[in-house]
Amino acid sequence: MPNRRLTKIIRRKAALWALVALGICAPAHASQTCLPEGSAFPASWSAPYPAFRVIGNLYSVGTAGLSVFLITSDDGHILVNTGLSDSTQQIRKNMTSLGFQLEDVRVLLTTQAHFDHTAAMAEIKALTGAEVWATQKDARVLADGGASDAHFGHCAEFLFEPIEVDRILADGQSFAWGDIEITTHLHPGHTEGSSSYTWRVNEAGSSYRVGIINMGSINDGKRLLIEPTYPGVATDFANTYFRQKNMPLDIWVSSHPEQYNLSQKYSPGQAYDHRTFVDPDGLRAAVEALEQTFLETMATELTDS
Ligand SMILES: [Zn+2]
């Protein structure tokens, strides 16, 4: 981006934040952005990736490009996200490699109600009898198979099998799972009900603050201020960045492996060490990068309007 444009953006920063704080938004409008003809979803989303242990009772059982997390307990497990509709067998295989059974999943959570994280959820719910717990606004999108998603709802290739939600999770609400207590954090913006989950893990005599964080990335074509994708979307993103930058976490993982720099932290087959994913400053840096894109996206919208 040319420097002149950057200077302009920086000058506008204060004004942009004022707009966001005031929640100034035009009426909602359905974006028409869908997968362009001839292009495909990333191959990594379907590519296998060996399961691994992050720390304590948190494991990764997803594909190369889509995170699926397993939180185990003696009374059954939680699966966070499911990947694409054809991911079930890969998740099952990964769980088996760790010594766990897909049938022992009792609860299904999601970090965001987009098809690349939820499309196998209806099938896994049917196979396991697990309950689905979700935040209110993502529950609406899960229940209609993505049709009410403000950005992708009109795109056939982004829809998924509707999922019945059994329990609504509120921001800040905690629930016990085995010997841990998991807190839900509403982090809207990427979807209206995007959420993160945190808990403490005691390992090797130390206590670690662990989180599965949904990052506030901005999908192509999303409108923030002028004819926003949904009313209040810019305010949602701004609040989410603020909250996430101030989350005191020792270990954090995200909905996509590259969002938490998996390849820099871990190589497949590497022996388990509870310190592998310790990264207390990484979340703030990752959120700040997204926040910069957010500011530039808003500036471009205003420039082009
Ligand atoms: Zn998404």
Residues whose N, C-alpha, C, O or C-beta is under 5 A from the ligand:
A	BS01	ZN	H114
